[in-house]
Amino acid sequence: MKVVWIVVFVLSSLSLLVMLLRRPLSRISLMKVIVHWVFAATALFLLHQFEYTQAYALPINPLTIGTTAVLGLPGIALLMGIQHFII
């Protein structure tokens, strides 16, 4: 049964990718999303390199990268504030 779900997932992912890459506007939007995610991951990685932010160590996972990609540097401050008040 697992194999069936994996095959369905792979086929649906490939068909979505083909649909996205067929249109030029979708390709441009997809590239913008990828670039934002790369910059967000880089910003979070560089944040981990500073000594004074070790108390607010944010994990690098899709949720934090997505929040940073959408909100930018204020998104990092938002995540640090949430972590400060919750923990």
N, C-alpha and C positions, 0 to 999 in steps of 0.2 A: 504494500500500500504506500510506503514511503517513496518508492521509486515512481509511482504514478504522480504523486504530488510534486516531486522534484521535476519530472518531465513537464508537467503543466506549468510550473513556475518558470522554467527555462524557456519554454515556447512562448508564454505570454510576455516575458521580459524581452525576448528577441523581437517579437512582433511590435511591441511598444517602441523599441529602439528604432526599428525600421520606419515606423510611422513618424517618429520624431525627426529622423534624418532625411526624410523625403522632401520636406518643406524647408526652404532657406531660412524663413523667419524662426522656425522651431530650432534649427541648428544654431542660429545666433543666440537665441534665448538659452539653449542648453549650454553653450560655451560660457555665457555670462554667469550662469549658476555654478558651473565648474570652477571658474576663476574666483568667484566669491568664496566658495568653499575652501579653495587652496589658500587664499589670503587669510581666511578665518583660522584655518588650522595652523598656519605659520604664525599668526599673532598669538594664538594660545601656546604654541611651542616656545616662542620667544618670551612669553610671560613666565613660563616655568624656569627659564634660565636666570631670572633675577632673584637675588637672595632675599630681598625684602618682601616678596610676594609668596614666600613658601607657606605662610600661615593661611593663605587663601588659594591653595593649590586646587585648580579646577581640573577635572578629568577631561581628557581629549576623547570625546565620543561624539556620535552623530548629533545628539541633542545640543550639546554645548557648541559644536561647530556650526550647526544650523542657526542657533540663536545669535551667535557672533556674526554669521554671514548676513543675516537679515538686519540686525540692529547695529552692527559695526562695533566700535570701541565702547559706546554706551551699553551695548549688550554684555560685554565683559564686566563692566561695572555693575550691571544689574545682577549677573550671576554671582559676583563676589558679594554683593549686598544680601542676596537671598541666602547664600551659604553662611554669611556672618550671623544673620538673624535666626536661621534654623538650627545651626550647630552651636 
